């Protein structure tokens, strides 16, 4: 019996135990990894939801801030409107109290000051005449107050302004703008050279020539019916390089800008000098046979005949007469500070 037990082989369970523990650890690792992945996915979803909610809150806060700013601006505008309406109401009450003639006289004086200011800041006879005509219409409606002297001054000013020579400034501006645009594509002078055309070559007698030469000459004669050869060594060459052309165009554009500046300041001498220099550039560097160049030269010649220097009449006496008329009525303070006058009266 003992011998049978000794002869029976003993099984080694260590590898199987190692394999079993390995499988158990693998299954537990896979399960743990899957649990961790699901937890991360849930956390990521919650984070995305939090960011979306936070962005919505920021948008709502920005909208709220914009609405608050809009309400503040509306409130400030309402306050300004209320104050202006109160000032206007007080002024109207004061002017109604002093009578219609005084109101018309103040309006006429206001238009007279506007007309004289136009002549000082930016002389414009048309606008000044229109403004003084408004003042004249107000003076004609005055019935009780004696404004004959002021009416006479306004009539004299209108007469002197209507006799001024008229210069169509808008037409000058339009012509200068057309010149400035045309200079961008006006062609320059090209150095022309005559290109001789080769005459047809006559072949010598074909007697004694090989057959291949005769066949080649016949083929060449047939090709010359469709082709024409010109020498390219003496082709048309530009007189100016690209950099020189760019500099000349910039110089011409600068002269146009100088003419526009002179037109604004009504400097006839500088205006004509700029156009004369431009005309010299056109004659010297641009193609005289081009329609664009001819149109540019014609425009320059027509603009150089304009006389921008105008002797404007002095309207200071008119302003003085309007001030005297107001002082006679005792409304100088009311005209300068009508609302303050009403407030003082109320106090």
PyMOL commands that set and color helices and strands:
alter all, ss='L'
color gray80, all
select helices_A, chain A and resi 2-7+14-98+100-121+125-141+148-162+169-182+211-223+242-265+268-285+291-304+316-329+332-336+338-346
alter helices_A, ss='H'
color red, helices_A
select strands_A, chain A and resi 190-191+237-238
alter strands_A, ss='S'
color yellow, strands_A
deselect
rebuild
show_as cartoon
